[in-house]
Amino acid sequence: MKVAGLEYRGVSSIDGPLVFIDNIRDIAYDELVEITTPTGDVRLGQVLDVTASAAVVQVFGGTVGLSQEKTKARFLGSALKIPVSKDMLGRVFDGLGRPKDGLPEPLTADRRDVNGMPVNPYSREYPRDFIQTGISSIDLMNTLVRGQKLPIFSGNGLPHNRMAAQIARQAKLLSEEVEFSIVFAAMGVKYDVARFFIDSFERSGVLHNVAMFLSLADDPSAERLVTPRSALTLAEYLAFDLGMHVLVIITDMSNYCEALREIATARGEIPSRKGYPGYLYSDLASMYERAGRLRGGAGSITQMPILTMPSDDISHPIPDLTGYITEGQIVLERDMHQRGIYPPVAGLPSLSRLMKDGIGKGRTRDDHPRVASQLFAAYSKVKDIRSLASVIGEEELSPVDKLYLKFGAEFENKVVSQGEFEDRPIQRTLEIGWEVLKILPRSELLRVSEEELAKYYDEAVTIKSKK
């Protein structure tokens, strides 16, 4: 029988955020550990690796001030758990679920394992409900669906935080009056980024409906590995126990992966691509797959992780593996940002794999799938014509090609570009889409039906000619 609370005095070695302890017994993987410093301070740790007689413990509070002889470790016999309660909305916590706003801990006896519980795939409900974000480039071309995990691929200096805050303010379901509770997790970000989100939620009046988990840049890197799991644990409680709809925003996944690489290196693990551990894929999947809906349940978790691609490289291991796990991605383009377009959503590399199931008749509008397909096809041709014009000159293009260039400019300036506080209904977004398509000759619009052309295109052209 295991004796919880057995204390060990002295550690064999200390390396970065890790402590190595020998001569242990009956210790389990992921077990929570209390580390007592020589001065009497208590820090939490977690067992990362264990053998018959030794354990590797990552210390969340950092190892500064620890010594091999005088450090004490007490194994608590259970995994890390955090309190969960609806009262946590409107509060700010650290990465381990401890209050960071000066208020007392939530009054609840319910504590949940931060690693969550495995969900039977059969019990999952297929995501189908359209979420209106009020951002045309998402609603029209890369639709977000309730229960989806749709990351934002960005780069340093791009407005991904502004965009995520706008989505959090504006997200709603058209089919029913539903407000999203927001769980926000930040790992390794600067204080001004966290302050931006707090101020944004406060100004929009939704701060009382937001739970924040912050592990900032000056906090120990080991804490970053727990922060998103703490946030998702609360989200699961709100969604699956209380039947609420939860939007989880996690930033920055690149900082999370850097912390994972740092600890893997300290453990002496064999590195994989660009020094990241070989289990990076499964580690990311253990968090991303906590989104979704359960069959027969009222609640849902929709995830929008943010990651900044190193050197804007979409083939980097972090965005590459994320793209395999999630149902699409929103990619921000630096060139569009430099031209003053907000939000700078790239038209071609962005996609939502669940879009087809959340739009169309009875969900948005009958013509939505074909309008989106036509806009995508036309904008793809714009890219080719721009490349051609850079070689032969714009004056050498055919009249139709010049119309495509005009269409491309209007698409970026009217469909993609909009105000940071502009909340566009999907009907208005579709109207703008048709306004831009009427720049092209009718013969070029092969992905929309004749009935739709007669209803939306011909009528628009007739009105324009009368003017």
Protein Blocks (a to p, Z undefined) as FASTA:
>chain_A
ZZehiacehifbdehjbccdehiahiaehiacddddfkopacddddfbdcfkbccdddfk
opghiafklpccddehiacdddddfklgopacdfkopafehpacdddfbdcdfkbpaddf
klpccdfbdcdehiaklmmmmcccehiacdddddehiaklmmmmmmmmmgccfkbccddd
dddddehiafklmmmmmmmmmmnopmmmcccddddfkbcfklmmmmmmmmmmmmmmmmmm
nopacddddddfklmmmmmmmmmmmnopacdeehiafklmmmmmmmmmmgccdehiabdc
ddddddddehhiakbmklmmmmmmmgcdddddfklmmnopacfddfklpccfklmmmgce
hilmmklmmmmmmmmmmmmmmmmmmmmmmmnopklpcfklmmmmmmmmmmmmmmmpccfk
lccdfklmmmmmmmmmmmpcfklmmmbcfklmmmmmmmmmmmmmmZZ
